[in-house]
């Protein structure tokens, strides 16, 4: 029996090829996650279900050579995003994170945490025109913030409670998130 090459078969093979070839796969994955980020919205954890952070001596070093001990964030609203330069959902949410950072970096402590080396991070930031500060962890991450998947984002209130815990790409520049941050800042 001879296989008949129909339009449907040709389209199927083109889709498979596009998904297999790395140069086309990553942009498609980023586009897909960008779309999903508008569905996956940030939501506050119920007050009775919030976990308090045990402020540890978690030490971080930034791509600007700034050292930070997590204890220094006590009493502040903290936005922690675990990410990587090679991660399509991370890349998809970064433009909105940059916009949020632009408007809130003077009020909220942003910790963009990655295991990527700073040379790779700088190339990525330059290519994408991002200017947020990026951190590498120098020691053990607090147990409450430990994650095996990225992107993973936590927002911590001034009392040290995790009020947002989201996995996957999220539209961080939404009115919902801005309202959440504004409410946390006036608490």
C-alpha positions in Angstrom: 0.0 0.0 0.0 1.4 3.4 -1.0 1.3 6.2 1.4 -0.6 9.2 -0.1 1.0 12.6 0.6 -2.0 14.8 1.5 -2.0 18.4 2.7 -2.8 17.1 6.2 0.3 14.8 6.2 2.5 17.6 4.8 1.3 20.0 7.5 1.8 17.3 10.2 5.4 16.8 9.1 6.1 20.5 9.0 4.8 20.9 12.5 6.9 18.0 13.8 10.0 19.4 12.0 9.4 22.9 13.5 9.1 21.3 17.0 12.2 19.3 16.6 14.6 22.0 15.2 16.0 23.9 18.2 16.1 27.3 16.3 12.3 27.2 15.8 11.3 25.2 18.9 12.4 27.7 21.5 10.6 30.7 20.0 7.4 28.7 19.7 7.7 27.5 23.3 8.3 31.0 24.5 5.2 32.2 22.5 3.1 29.4 24.0 4.2 30.2 27.6 3.6 33.9 26.9 0.1 33.2 26.0 -0.4 30.9 29.0 1.0 33.6 31.3 -2.2 35.6 30.7 -4.2 32.7 31.9 -2.0 31.7 34.9 -2.7 34.7 37.2 -1.1 35.5 40.6 -3.4 34.8 43.5 -2.9 35.5 47.2 -2.6 32.6 49.6 -5.4 32.5 52.3 -4.2 34.1 55.5 -4.7 30.9 57.5 -2.6 28.9 55.0 0.4 31.2 54.7 3.9 30.0 55.6 6.2 32.2 57.6 9.8 32.4 56.4 12.5 31.4 58.8 15.0 34.2 58.0 18.2 32.4 57.6 21.7 33.5 56.7 21.0 32.9 53.1 23.6 34.8 51.3 23.4 36.0 47.7 25.8 37.8 45.3 24.5 39.9 42.5 25.7 40.4 39.0 26.6 44.0 40.2 28.9 42.4 42.9 26.5 43.3 45.6 26.3 41.0 48.6 23.0 40.5 50.3 22.0 38.4 53.3 18.3 37.4 53.3 18.0 38.6 56.9 18.4 42.2 55.5 15.0 41.9 53.8 13.1 41.6 57.1 10.3 44.1 57.3 10.2 44.6 53.5 8.0 43.3 50.7 10.2 40.8 48.8 9.6 39.5 45.3 11.7 36.4 44.6 11.9 34.8 41.1 13.8 31.7 40.5 14.7 31.4 36.8 17.2 30.5 34.1 18.3 32.0 30.8 17.6 28.7 29.0 14.1 28.2 30.3 11.3 29.1 27.8 8.6 29.9 30.5 11.1 32.1 32.3 12.0 34.0 29.1 8.3 34.4 28.4 7.6 36.2 31.7 10.7 38.3 31.8 9.5 41.3 29.8 6.6 41.7 32.2 8.9 41.2 35.2 11.1 44.0 33.8 8.1 46.3 33.6 7.1 45.5 37.2 10.7 46.0 38.3 10.8 49.4 36.6 7.9 50.7 38.6 8.4 48.9 42.0 12.2 48.4 42.5 12.4 51.4 44.8 9.6 50.0 47.1 10.0 46.2 46.8 13.1 44.1 47.2 13.4 42.1 44.0 15.6 38.9 44.0 16.0 37.4 40.6 17.8 34.2 41.5 19.5 31.9 39.0 22.2 29.2 38.9 23.4 30.5 35.6 26.9 32.2 35.6 26.9 35.9 35.5 28.6 36.0 32.0 25.6 34.1 30.6 23.2 36.3 32.5 24.8 39.5 31.2 24.7 38.3 27.6 21.0 37.4 28.1 20.2 40.8 29.8 22.0 42.8 27.1 20.3 40.9 24.3 16.8 41.5 25.8 17.5 45.0 27.2 16.8 44.0 30.8 18.4 45.9 33.6 17.2 44.1 36.8 19.8 42.9 39.2 20.3 39.1 39.2 21.6 37.0 42.1 23.3 33.7 42.6 22.8 31.9 45.9 26.1 31.4 47.8 24.7 28.9 50.3 21.6 26.9 51.2 18.2 28.4 50.2 15.7 28.6 53.0 13.5 25.5 53.1 10.3 27.4 52.5 11.7 28.8 49.2 13.3 25.6 47.9 12.1 24.7 44.5 12.8 22.1 41.9 10.9 23.8 39.0 11.4 27.1 37.3 10.1 29.7 37.0 8.9 29.8 40.6 8.0 33.1 42.2 7.3 34.0 45.8 6.1 37.3 47.2 6.7 37.8 50.9 4.9 40.4 53.0 6.5 42.7 55.6 5.7 40.1 58.3 7.7 37.5 56.6 4.8 35.4 55.3 4.7 33.9 51.8 1.6 35.5 50.3 2.1 34.4 46.7 3.7 31.2 45.5 3.4 30.7 41.7 5.0 28.2 39.3 5.2 28.7 35.6 4.9 31.8 33.5 2.7 34.5 34.9 1.8 38.0 33.7 3.6 39.8 36.5 2.7 43.3 35.1 -1.0 42.8 35.5 -3.3 45.1 37.5 -3.9 42.2 39.9 -0.3 41.9 40.8 0.2 45.7 41.0 -2.9 45.8 43.3 -1.4 43.0 45.5 1.9 44.8 45.8 0.2 48.1 46.6 -1.8 46.5 49.3 1.2 44.8 50.8 3.2 48.0 50.8 0.6 49.8 52.9 0.2 47.0 55.4 
